[in-house]
Amino acid sequence: MMEYKVYCLDDKQRIASATDIVARDDLAALQEAERFCETSAIEVWQGARRVARVKMGNAPLDASDRMSL
C-alpha cells in the first residue's frame, strides 16, 4: 500500500481541499480520489510525483492540455 494526496481544485484551478489516502497503486488511488471530488477537477500526488490530473466530471480532454489525463 502506498500513500497519496488528493487535491480537489476549484474553478480557477486552485486547491479547494486536500485529503490523504492509501491505495495499492496509481489506478486505485485515482478511483478513490473520485469519491472525494465528484464535482471538481482533481490532482493525485504520491510524494513529489504527480500521478494524474483529471478534469471536472471527467470532462472531454483536450490534447493540447498537457496537464490533464
N, C-alpha and C positions, 0 to 999 in steps of 0.2 A: 504494500500500500504506500502511496506517495501523497505528499501534501501539496495542495494547490490553493490559490487565492482567486476568487471570482469577483470581478468588478462589474457592477451594473452602471451603465452610463446614461446620462440624461440626454436631452435632445441637442445639446451643444457639445456632446461627446466628453463631458466632464464626469468624474466619478461621483455617482449618487450614493452608492453604498458598496461595501466590501464584505465578503464572507470567506472564511477559511473552510476548506473541505478536504476530505481524504478520499482518494479513489485509487483503483488498481492500475489505471493507465489513462492516457490523454483522452481517449474516446469516452470512457466512463466519467471523467471529470467534466467533459462538455455536456454530457447528458444530465449530470447532476446540476450543473450551472444553470441550465434552462429552467429548473424548478424555482430558482431564486430571482430570475429576471425574465419573466414571461412577456413583459410588455416593453422591454428596453434592449438596446444593444448590450452585449456582454464582452468582456475580455477575461480569458483564463490564463493565469500565470503559474508557473512552477519555478519558484525562486526568481532568478533574473531572466528566465526564458519565457517569452510569450508563447503560449501554446496555440491560441487562436483568438480571433475577434469575430464575433457573429453579429450580423446586423439585426436591428429590431424586428421581432416577429418573424425571423428567418426571411426577411425581405429579399427580393431578387438581387443577385450580386452583380456588380459592375466590374468587368475585367480590368478596368483602369484603376480600380480601388485596391491597391496593394495591401491595405491594412486589414482587409476582411477575407474570410473564407468564402 
